[in-house]
């Protein structure tokens, strides 16, 4: 539970700071800064007695808005490689949903989830490295 808390706080900080380092519109910046952290707060509710599927769907919806905003920002700032990597992550999330909602493939869900998790964190890390190098 402590690791999940640290992950959610760290990713919330990323979603708040990322748009401040690139030149994008105020509306796009606000969307990323609101929906990214909101998805993390909701994701932490998985440790409550609330409906698991509802929490996952709600956090995913808000996360999709945050990631979508980040993808638009990366494209507008010519971060095409990171943009494509982000699209790959969205495809992995779609695969997760397909496997979860298709009973015949549910056995593979833990593996698909771990691949998606690692890929998403690698994407976030690559964005941070690019921003660090740009502002160094």
DSSP file (Angstrom, degrees, kcal/mol; ACC not computed):
  #  RESIDUE AA STRUCTURE BP1 BP2  ACC     N-H-->O    O-->H-N    N-H-->O    O-->H-N    TCO  KAPPA ALPHA  PHI   PSI    X-CA   Y-CA   Z-CA
    1    1 A X     >        0   0    0      0, 0.0     4,-2.2     0, 0.0     5,-0.1   0.000 360.0 360.0 360.0 -38.1    0.0    0.0    0.0
    2    2 A X  H  >  +     0   0    0      1,-0.2     4,-2.5     2,-0.2     5,-0.2   0.902 360.0  51.2 -63.2 -40.2    2.9    2.3    0.8
    3    3 A X  H  > S+     0   0    0      1,-0.2     4,-2.6     2,-0.2    -1,-0.2   0.902 109.5  49.8 -64.3 -40.7    4.4    1.7   -2.7
    4    4 A X  H  > S+     0   0    0      2,-0.2     4,-2.7     1,-0.2    -1,-0.2   0.896 110.3  51.0 -64.3 -39.7    1.1    2.5   -4.3
    5    5 A X  H  X S+     0   0    0     -4,-2.2     4,-2.5     2,-0.2     5,-0.2   0.938 111.8  46.5 -62.0 -47.1    0.8    5.7   -2.3
    6    6 A X  H  X S+     0   0    0     -4,-2.5     4,-2.7     1,-0.2    -2,-0.2   0.904 113.1  50.3 -62.7 -42.0    4.4    6.8   -3.4
    7    7 A X  H  X S+     0   0    0     -4,-2.6     4,-2.7     2,-0.2     5,-0.2   0.937 111.8  47.1 -61.4 -47.0    3.6    5.9   -7.0
    8    8 A X  H  X S+     0   0    0     -4,-2.7     4,-2.0     1,-0.2    -2,-0.2   0.900 114.5  46.4 -64.1 -41.2    0.4    7.9   -7.0
    9    9 A X  H  X S+     0   0    0     -4,-2.5     4,-2.3     2,-0.2    -1,-0.2   0.928 113.6  49.2 -66.3 -44.6    2.0   10.9   -5.4
   10   10 A X  H  X S+     0   0    0     -4,-2.7     4,-2.1     1,-0.2    -2,-0.2   0.920 113.4  45.4 -61.9 -44.8    5.0   10.7   -7.8
   11   11 A X  H  X S+     0   0    0     -4,-2.7     4,-2.6     2,-0.2    -1,-0.2   0.855 110.1  55.2 -69.4 -33.0    2.9   10.5  -10.8
   12   12 A X  H  X S+     0   0    0     -4,-2.0     4,-1.8    -5,-0.2    -2,-0.2   0.920 107.6  49.7 -62.7 -42.5    0.6   13.3   -9.6
   13   13 A X  H  X S+     0   0    0     -4,-2.3     4,-2.6     2,-0.2     5,-0.3   0.915 109.9  51.7 -62.0 -42.4    3.7   15.5   -9.2
   14   14 A X  H  X S+     0   0    0     -4,-2.1     4,-3.2     1,-0.2    -2,-0.2   0.950 109.3  49.1 -57.7 -49.2    4.7   14.6  -12.8
   15   15 A X  H  X S+     0   0    0     -4,-2.6     4,-0.5     1,-0.2    -1,-0.2   0.804 114.1  46.6 -63.8 -29.1    1.2   15.5  -14.1
   16   16 A X  H  < S+     0   0    0     -4,-1.8     4,-0.3    -5,-0.2    -1,-0.2   0.904 121.3  34.8 -77.4 -42.2    1.4   18.8  -12.3
   17   17 A X  H >X S+     0   0    0     -4,-2.6     3,-1.6    -5,-0.2     4,-0.7   0.846 100.3  74.8 -84.7 -35.4    4.9   19.8  -13.4
   18   18 A X  H >< S+     0   0    0     -4,-3.2     3,-1.6    -5,-0.3     4,-0.3   0.883  96.1  48.5 -48.0 -51.5    5.1   18.3  -16.9
   19   19 A X  G >< S+     0   0    0     -4,-0.5     3,-0.7     1,-0.3     5,-0.3   0.709 101.9  64.7 -68.1 -15.8    3.0   21.0  -18.6
   20   20 A X  G <4 S+     0   0    0     -3,-1.6    -1,-0.3    -4,-0.3    -2,-0.2   0.674  98.2  55.4 -78.0 -14.5    4.9   23.8  -17.0
   21   21 A X  G << S+     0   0    0     -3,-1.6     2,-0.3    -4,-0.7    -1,-0.2   0.441 104.9  57.1 -97.1  -1.1    8.1   22.8  -18.9
   22   22 A X  S <  S-     0   0    0     -3,-0.7     2,-1.1    -4,-0.3    52,-0.0  -0.916  86.8-108.6-131.0 158.0    6.6   23.0  -22.4
   23   23 A X        +     0   0    0     -2,-0.3     2,-0.3    50,-0.1    -3,-0.1  -0.727  61.1 134.2 -88.8  99.7    4.9   25.7  -24.4
   24   24 A X        -     0   0    0     -2,-1.1    49,-0.0    -5,-0.3    -2,-0.0  -0.895  59.1 -77.4-138.2 168.7    1.2   24.7  -24.6
   25   25 A X     >  -     0   0    0     -2,-0.3     4,-2.6     1,-0.1     5,-0.2  -0.228  38.9-117.0 -66.5 156.8   -2.1   26.5  -24.2
   26   26 A X  H  > S+     0   0    0      1,-0.2     4,-2.6     2,-0.2     5,-0.2   0.867 114.6  53.8 -62.2 -37.0   -3.5   27.2  -20.8
   27   27 A X  H  > S+     0   0    0      2,-0.2     4,-2.4     1,-0.2    -1,-0.2   0.920 111.1  44.6 -65.3 -43.5   -6.5   25.0  -21.3
   28   28 A X  H  > S+     0   0    0      2,-0.2     4,-2.3     1,-0.2     5,-0.2   0.916 113.5  51.1 -66.0 -43.0   -4.3   22.0  -22.3
   29   29 A X  H  X S+     0   0    0     -4,-2.6     4,-2.4     1,-0.2    -2,-0.2   0.925 111.9  47.2 -58.3 -46.0   -2.0   22.7  -19.4
   30   30 A X  H  X S+     0   0    0     -4,-2.6     4,-1.8     2,-0.2     5,-0.3   0.897 109.2  53.8 -64.8 -41.3   -4.9   22.8  -17.0
   31   31 A X  H  X S+     0   0    0     -4,-2.4     4,-2.4     1,-0.2     5,-0.4   0.923 112.5  43.8 -59.8 -44.7   -6.5   19.6  -18.4
   32   32 A X  H  X S+     0   0    0     -4,-2.3     4,-1.6     1,-0.2     5,-0.4   0.923 114.6  49.7 -65.2 -44.4   -3.2   17.7  -17.8
   33   33 A X  H  < S+     0   0    0     -4,-2.4     4,-0.3    -5,-0.2    -1,-0.2   0.728 119.4  36.9 -70.9 -22.1   -2.7   19.2  -14.4
   34   34 A X  H  X S+     0   0    0     -4,-1.8     4,-1.9    -5,-0.2    -2,-0.2   0.899 121.1  38.8 -92.9 -52.6   -6.2   18.4  -13.2
   35   35 A X  H  X S+     0   0    0     -4,-2.4     4,-1.9    -5,-0.3    31,-0.2   0.818 111.1  57.2 -76.3 -30.7   -7.1   15.1  -14.8
   36   36 A X  H  X S+     0   0    0     -4,-1.6     4,-1.3    -5,-0.4    -1,-0.2   0.982 114.3  36.8 -61.9 -57.5   -3.7   13.4  -14.4
   37   37 A X  H  > S+     0   0    0     -5,-0.4     4,-2.4    -4,-0.3     5,-0.2   0.872 113.6  58.7 -63.4 -35.5   -3.5   13.9  -10.6
   38   38 A X  H  X S+     0   0    0     -4,-1.9     4,-2.3     1,-0.2    -1,-0.2   0.900 103.8  51.7 -60.8 -39.7   -7.2   13.2  -10.2
   39   39 A X  H  X S+     0   0    0     -4,-1.9     4,-2.3     1,-0.2    -1,-0.2   0.865 109.5  50.8 -64.0 -34.4   -6.8    9.8  -11.8
   40   40 A X  H  X S+     0   0    0     -4,-1.3     4,-1.7     2,-0.2    -2,-0.2   0.898 109.3  49.4 -70.3 -40.5   -4.0    9.1   -9.3
   41   41 A X  H  X S+     0   0    0     -4,-2.4     4,-0.6     1,-0.2    -2,-0.2   0.932 114.2  45.7 -62.1 -45.5   -6.2   10.0   -6.3
   42   42 A X  H >< S+     0   0    0     -4,-2.3     3,-1.3     1,-0.2    -2,-0.2   0.894 107.5  58.0 -66.3 -39.4   -9.0    7.8   -7.6
   43   43 A X  H >< S+     0   0    0     -4,-2.3     3,-1.8     1,-0.3    -1,-0.2   0.865  99.0  59.5 -58.8 -36.1   -6.6    5.0   -8.3
   44   44 A X  H >< S+     0   0    0     -4,-1.7     3,-1.5     1,-0.3    -1,-0.3   0.739  88.5  74.6 -66.3 -19.9   -5.5    5.0   -4.7
   45   45 A X  G X<  +     0   0    0     -3,-1.3     3,-1.8    -4,-0.6     5,-0.4   0.525  69.1  89.8 -70.2  -3.5   -9.2    4.3   -3.8
   46   46 A X  G <  S+     0   0    0     -3,-1.8    -1,-0.3     1,-0.3    -2,-0.1   0.753  79.1  63.0 -60.6 -22.1   -8.6    0.7   -5.0
   47   47 A X  G <  S+     0   0    0     -3,-1.5    -1,-0.3    -4,-0.1     2,-0.2   0.297  94.1  78.4 -88.3  10.6   -7.6    0.0   -1.4
   48   48 A X  S <  S-     0   0    0     -3,-1.8     4,-0.0     2,-0.1    -3,-0.0  -0.444  97.7 -99.8-104.8-176.7  -11.1    0.9   -0.1
   49   49 A X  S    S+     0   0    0     -2,-0.2     3,-0.1     2,-0.1    -3,-0.1   0.334  81.9 121.4 -86.9   7.5  -14.3   -1.2   -0.1
   50   50 A X  S    S-     0   0    0     -5,-0.4     2,-0.2     1,-0.2    -2,-0.1  -0.292  82.7 -74.8 -68.9 158.6  -15.5    0.7   -3.2
   51   51 A X     >  -     0   0    0      1,-0.1     4,-2.3     2,-0.1     5,-0.2  -0.353  40.1-147.1 -59.0 119.5  -16.4   -1.3   -6.3
   52   52 A X  H  > S+     0   0    0      1,-0.2     4,-2.6     2,-0.2     5,-0.2   0.913  95.9  48.1 -56.9 -49.4  -13.1   -2.3   -8.0
   53   53 A X  H  > S+     0   0    0      1,-0.2     4,-2.6     2,-0.2    -1,-0.2   0.891 111.1  51.2 -62.8 -39.8  -14.4   -2.1  -11.6
   54   54 A X  H  > S+     0   0    0      2,-0.2     4,-2.6     1,-0.2    -1,-0.2   0.932 111.8  46.8 -62.5 -45.6  -15.9    1.3  -11.0
   55   55 A X  H  X S+     0   0    0     -4,-2.3     4,-2.9     2,-0.2     5,-0.3   0.923 113.1  49.2 -63.0 -45.4  -12.7    2.7   -9.5
   56   56 A X  H  X S+     0   0    0     -4,-2.6     4,-2.4     1,-0.2    -2,-0.2   0.930 113.7  46.1 -60.6 -46.0  -10.6    1.3  -12.4
   57   57 A X  H  X S+     0   0    0     -4,-2.6     4,-2.1    -5,-0.2    -2,-0.2   0.897 115.2  46.3 -65.2 -40.5  -13.0    2.7  -15.0
   58   58 A X  H  X S+     0   0    0     -4,-2.6     4,-2.3     2,-0.2     5,-0.2   0.943 115.0  45.3 -67.9 -47.9  -13.2    6.1  -13.4
   59   59 A X  H  X S+     0   0    0     -4,-2.9     4,-2.6     1,-0.2    -2,-0.2   0.893 113.9  51.1 -62.4 -39.2   -9.4    6.4  -12.9
   60   60 A X  H  X S+     0   0    0     -4,-2.4     4,-2.6    -5,-0.3    -1,-0.2   0.890 108.2  51.7 -65.9 -39.2   -8.8    5.2  -16.4
   61   61 A X  H  X S+     0   0    0     -4,-2.1     4,-1.5     2,-0.2    -2,-0.2   0.946 114.8  41.0 -63.2 -48.4  -11.2    7.7  -17.8
   62   62 A X  H  X S+     0   0    0     -4,-2.3     4,-2.1     1,-0.2    -2,-0.2   0.884 115.0  52.7 -67.3 -37.3   -9.5   10.6  -16.1
   63   63 A X  H  X S+     0   0    0     -4,-2.6     4,-3.2    -5,-0.2     5,-0.3   0.878 104.7  55.8 -64.2 -37.2   -6.1    9.1  -16.8
   64   64 A X  H  X S+     0   0    0     -4,-2.6     4,-2.8     2,-0.2    -1,-0.2   0.883 107.0  49.7 -62.2 -38.5   -7.0    8.9  -20.5
   65   65 A X  H  X S+     0   0    0     -4,-1.5     4,-2.4     2,-0.2    -2,-0.2   0.929 113.3  46.3 -65.5 -44.4   -7.8   12.6  -20.5
   66   66 A X  H  X S+     0   0    0     -4,-2.1     4,-2.2   -31,-0.2    -2,-0.2   0.931 116.3  43.8 -63.0 -46.2   -4.4   13.4  -18.9
   67   67 A X  H  X S+     0   0    0     -4,-3.2     4,-2.7     2,-0.2    -2,-0.2   0.904 112.2  53.7 -66.3 -41.1   -2.5   11.1  -21.2
   68   68 A X  H  X S+     0   0    0     -4,-2.8     4,-2.3    -5,-0.3    -1,-0.2   0.912 109.5  48.5 -58.6 -42.8   -4.4   12.5  -24.2
   69   69 A X  H  X S+     0   0    0     -4,-2.4     4,-2.5     1,-0.2    -1,-0.2   0.898 110.9  50.4 -62.9 -41.0   -3.4   16.0  -23.2
   70   70 A X  H  X S+     0   0    0     -4,-2.2     4,-2.8     2,-0.2    -2,-0.2   0.892 109.4  51.4 -64.9 -38.7    0.2   14.9  -22.8
   71   71 A X  H  X S+     0   0    0     -4,-2.7     4,-2.5     2,-0.2    -2,-0.2   0.921 110.5  47.9 -64.5 -43.2    0.1   13.3  -26.2
   72   72 A X  H  X S+     0   0    0     -4,-2.3     4,-2.7     2,-0.2    -2,-0.2   0.929 113.1  49.4 -61.2 -44.3   -1.3   16.5  -27.8
   73   73 A X  H  X S+     0   0    0     -4,-2.5     4,-1.7     1,-0.2    -2,-0.2   0.913 111.2  48.7 -62.3 -43.1    1.4   18.5  -25.9
   74   74 A X  H  <>S+     0   0    0     -4,-2.8     5,-3.5     1,-0.2    -1,-0.2   0.909 113.0  47.8 -64.0 -41.2    4.2   16.2  -27.1
   75   75 A X  H ><5S+     0   0    0     -4,-2.5     3,-1.5     3,-0.2    -2,-0.2   0.930 111.6  49.3 -65.0 -44.8    2.9   16.4  -30.7
   76   76 A X  H 3<5S+     0   0    0     -4,-2.7    -1,-0.2     1,-0.3    -2,-0.2   0.799 112.4  48.1 -66.2 -28.3    2.6   20.2  -30.7
   77   77 A X  T 3<5S-     0   0    0     -4,-1.7    -1,-0.3    -5,-0.2    -2,-0.2   0.216 119.4-110.5 -97.8  15.5    6.2   20.5  -29.2
   78   78 A X  T < 5S+     0   0    0     -3,-1.5     2,-1.2     1,-0.2     3,-0.2   0.769  70.3 143.2  63.9  31.0    7.5   18.1  -31.9
   79   79 A X     >< +     0   0    0     -5,-3.5     4,-2.2     1,-0.2    -1,-0.2  -0.478  16.9 157.5 -91.2  61.7    8.3   15.2  -29.5
   80   80 A X  H  >  +     0   0    0     -2,-1.2     4,-2.5     1,-0.2    -1,-0.2   0.839  65.0  52.9 -63.0 -38.0    7.2   12.8  -32.1
   81   81 A X  H  > S+     0   0    0     -3,-0.2     4,-2.3     1,-0.2    -1,-0.2   0.934 113.4  43.5 -62.6 -45.8    9.1    9.8  -30.7
   82   82 A X  H  > S+     0   0    0      2,-0.2     4,-2.2     1,-0.2    -2,-0.2   0.831 110.9  56.8 -68.6 -31.5    7.5   10.2  -27.3
   83   83 A X  H  X S+     0   0    0     -4,-2.2     4,-2.0     2,-0.2    -2,-0.2   0.943 109.7  44.1 -61.5 -48.7    4.2   10.8  -29.0
   84   84 A X  H  X S+     0   0    0     -4,-2.5     4,-2.2     1,-0.2    -2,-0.2   0.903 111.8  53.3 -64.5 -41.2    4.4    7.4  -30.8
   85   85 A X  H  X S+     0   0    0     -4,-2.3     4,-1.8     1,-0.2    -1,-0.2   0.894 108.4  51.3 -60.0 -40.0    5.6    5.7  -27.6
   86   86 A X  H  X S+     0   0    0     -4,-2.2     4,-2.0     2,-0.2    -1,-0.2   0.880 107.3  52.3 -64.5 -38.6    2.5    7.2  -25.8
   87   87 A X  H  X S+     0   0    0     -4,-2.0     4,-2.1     2,-0.2    -2,-0.2   0.887 106.4  53.8 -63.8 -38.2    0.3    5.8  -28.5
   88   88 A X  H  X S+     0   0    0     -4,-2.2     4,-2.1     1,-0.2    -1,-0.2   0.905 107.3  51.8 -61.0 -40.6    1.8    2.4  -28.0
   89   89 A X  H  X S+     0   0    0     -4,-1.8     4,-2.2     1,-0.2    -2,-0.2   0.892 106.9  52.3 -64.0 -38.8    1.0    2.7  -24.3
   90   90 A X  H  X S+     0   0    0     -4,-2.0     4,-2.3     1,-0.2    -1,-0.2   0.890 108.3  51.5 -64.1 -37.4   -2.6    3.6  -25.2
   91   91 A X  H  X S+     0   0    0     -4,-2.1     4,-2.3     2,-0.2    -2,-0.2   0.887 108.4  51.5 -64.5 -38.1   -2.8    0.4  -27.3
   92   92 A X  H  X S+     0   0    0     -4,-2.1     4,-2.4     2,-0.2    -2,-0.2   0.894 108.9  50.3 -64.9 -39.2   -1.4   -1.6  -24.4
   93   93 A X  H  X S+     0   0    0     -4,-2.2     4,-2.3     2,-0.2    -2,-0.2   0.910 110.0  50.5 -63.8 -41.5   -4.2   -0.1  -22.1
   94   94 A X  H  X S+     0   0    0     -4,-2.3     4,-2.5     1,-0.2    -2,-0.2   0.901 109.2  51.4 -62.1 -40.3   -6.7   -1.1  -24.8
   95   95 A X  H  X S+     0   0    0     -4,-2.3     4,-3.0     2,-0.2     5,-0.2   0.905 107.2  53.8 -62.5 -41.5   -5.3   -4.6  -24.8
   96   96 A X  H  X S+     0   0    0     -4,-2.4     4,-2.7     1,-0.2    -2,-0.2   0.936 110.3  46.4 -55.7 -47.9   -5.6   -4.7  -21.0
   97   97 A X  H  X S+     0   0    0     -4,-2.3     4,-2.3     2,-0.2    -2,-0.2   0.900 112.2  50.6 -64.3 -40.6   -9.3   -3.8  -21.3
   98   98 A X  H  X S+     0   0    0     -4,-2.5     4,-0.8     2,-0.2    -2,-0.2   0.947 113.4  44.7 -60.8 -48.8   -9.8   -6.4  -24.0
   99   99 A X  H >< S+     0   0    0     -4,-3.0     3,-0.6     1,-0.2     6,-0.3   0.899 113.6  51.3 -63.3 -40.4   -8.2   -9.1  -22.0
  100  100 A X  H 3< S+     0   0    0     -4,-2.7    -1,-0.2    -5,-0.2    -2,-0.2   0.897 115.3  40.5 -64.5 -40.5  -10.1   -8.1  -18.9
  101  101 A X  H 3< S+     0   0    0     -4,-2.3     2,-0.6    -5,-0.2    -1,-0.2   0.435 102.7  76.4 -92.1   0.9  -13.5   -8.1  -20.5
  102  102 A X    XX  -     0   0    0     -4,-0.8     3,-1.7    -3,-0.6     4,-0.5  -0.932  67.7-157.9-113.3 108.7  -12.8  -11.3  -22.6
  103  103 A X  G >4 S+     0   0    0     -2,-0.6     3,-0.9     1,-0.3     4,-0.3   0.799  86.6  62.6 -58.6 -32.6  -13.1  -14.3  -20.3
  104  104 A X  G 34 S+     0   0    0      1,-0.2    -1,-0.3     2,-0.1     3,-0.2   0.730 110.3  38.5 -67.6 -21.0  -11.1  -16.6  -22.6
  105  105 A X  G X4 S+     0   0    0     -3,-1.7     3,-2.3    -6,-0.3     4,-0.4   0.370  79.7 106.9-109.9   3.1   -7.9  -14.4  -22.2
  106  106 A X  G X<  +     0   0    0     -3,-0.9     3,-1.3    -4,-0.5     4,-0.4   0.767  69.9  69.6 -57.7 -26.8   -8.2  -13.5  -18.5
  107  107 A X  G 3  S+     0   0    0     -4,-0.3     3,-0.3     1,-0.3    -1,-0.3   0.811  99.3  49.6 -58.8 -30.5   -5.3  -15.9  -17.7
  108  108 A X  G <> S+     0   0    0     -3,-2.3     4,-2.4     1,-0.2     3,-0.4   0.511  83.2  96.3 -88.2  -6.0   -3.0  -13.5  -19.5
  109  109 A X  H <> S+     0   0    0     -3,-1.3     4,-3.0    -4,-0.4     5,-0.2   0.894  78.9  53.3 -56.5 -47.0   -4.1  -10.3  -17.7
  110  110 A X  H  > S+     0   0    0     -4,-0.4     4,-1.9    -3,-0.3    -1,-0.2   0.894 112.6  45.4 -57.6 -38.3   -1.4  -10.2  -15.1
  111  111 A X  H  > S+     0   0    0     -3,-0.4     4,-2.3    -4,-0.3    -1,-0.2   0.934 114.1  47.6 -69.3 -45.9    1.4  -10.5  -17.7
  112  112 A X  H  X S+     0   0    0     -4,-2.4     4,-2.4     1,-0.2    -2,-0.2   0.895 111.1  52.7 -62.4 -40.1   -0.3   -7.8  -19.9
  113  113 A X  H  X S+     0   0    0     -4,-3.0     4,-2.7    -5,-0.2    -1,-0.2   0.916 109.8  47.6 -61.8 -43.5   -0.8   -5.5  -16.9
  114  114 A X  H  X S+     0   0    0     -4,-1.9     4,-2.5    -5,-0.2     5,-0.2   0.899 111.7  49.5 -67.7 -39.9    2.9   -5.8  -15.9
  115  115 A X  H  X S+     0   0    0     -4,-2.3     4,-2.5     2,-0.2    -1,-0.2   0.928 113.8  46.6 -62.5 -44.4    4.1   -5.1  -19.5
  116  116 A X  H  X S+     0   0    0     -4,-2.4     4,-2.7     2,-0.2    -2,-0.2   0.909 111.7  51.2 -63.7 -43.0    1.8   -2.1  -19.7
  117  117 A X  H  X S+     0   0    0     -4,-2.7     4,-2.3     2,-0.2     5,-0.2   0.931 113.0  44.3 -61.1 -48.0    2.9   -0.8  -16.3
  118  118 A X  H  X S+     0   0    0     -4,-2.5     4,-2.3     1,-0.2    -1,-0.2   0.917 114.5  49.8 -64.4 -43.7    6.6   -1.0  -17.2
  119  119 A X  H  X S+     0   0    0     -4,-2.5     4,-2.3    -5,-0.2    -2,-0.2   0.913 111.3  48.6 -62.4 -43.3    6.0    0.6  -20.6
  120  120 A X  H  X S+     0   0    0     -4,-2.7     4,-2.4     2,-0.2    -1,-0.2   0.925 112.7  47.1 -64.4 -44.8    4.0    3.4  -19.1
  121  121 A X  H  X S+     0   0    0     -4,-2.3     4,-2.5     1,-0.2    -1,-0.2   0.871 111.2  52.3 -65.9 -35.3    6.6    4.2  -16.4
  122  122 A X  H  X S+     0   0    0     -4,-2.3     4,-2.6     2,-0.2    -1,-0.2   0.902 108.6  51.1 -64.3 -40.9    9.4    4.0  -19.1
  123  123 A X  H  X S+     0   0    0     -4,-2.3     4,-2.2     2,-0.2    -2,-0.2   0.931 111.0  47.3 -60.4 -47.2    7.4    6.5  -21.2
  124  124 A X  H  X S+     0   0    0     -4,-2.4     4,-2.3     1,-0.2    -2,-0.2   0.916 112.5  50.6 -60.6 -43.5    7.1    8.9  -18.2
  125  125 A X  H  X S+     0   0    0     -4,-2.5     4,-2.4     1,-0.2    -2,-0.2   0.903 109.0  50.6 -61.7 -41.8   10.8    8.4  -17.5
  126  126 A X  H  X S+     0   0    0     -4,-2.6     4,-2.5     2,-0.2    -1,-0.2   0.884 109.0  51.6 -64.7 -38.5   11.7    9.2  -21.1
  127  127 A X  H  X S+     0   0    0     -4,-2.2     4,-2.5     2,-0.2    -1,-0.2   0.933 110.7  48.8 -61.7 -45.0    9.6   12.4  -21.0
  128  128 A X  H  X S+     0   0    0     -4,-2.3     4,-2.5     1,-0.2    -2,-0.2   0.899 110.7  50.0 -62.4 -41.4   11.4   13.4  -17.8
  129  129 A X  H  X S+     0   0    0     -4,-2.4     4,-2.6     2,-0.2     5,-0.2   0.926 111.0  49.3 -63.5 -44.1   14.8   12.7  -19.3
  130  130 A X  H  X S+     0   0    0     -4,-2.5     4,-2.1     1,-0.2    -2,-0.2   0.923 113.2  46.7 -61.7 -43.9   14.0   14.8  -22.5
  131  131 A X  H  X S+     0   0    0     -4,-2.5     4,-2.0     2,-0.2    -1,-0.2   0.894 111.8  51.5 -65.0 -39.6   12.7   17.7  -20.3
  132  132 A X  H  X S+     0   0    0     -4,-2.5     4,-0.6     1,-0.2    -2,-0.2   0.932 111.7  46.0 -62.7 -46.3   15.8   17.5  -18.1
  133  133 A X  H >< S+     0   0    0     -4,-2.6     3,-0.5     1,-0.2    -1,-0.2   0.870 112.0  52.1 -65.5 -36.1   18.2   17.6  -21.1
  134  134 A X  H 3< S+     0   0    0     -4,-2.1    -1,-0.2     1,-0.2    -2,-0.2   0.874 116.9  37.9 -67.8 -37.4   16.2   20.4  -22.7
  135  135 A X  H 3<        0   0    0     -4,-2.0    -1,-0.2     1,-0.2    -2,-0.2   0.335 360.0 360.0 -99.7   6.8   16.4   22.6  -19.6
  136  136 A X    <<        0   0    0     -4,-0.6    -1,-0.2    -3,-0.5    -2,-0.1   0.458 360.0 360.0 -82.6 360.0   19.9   21.7  -18.5
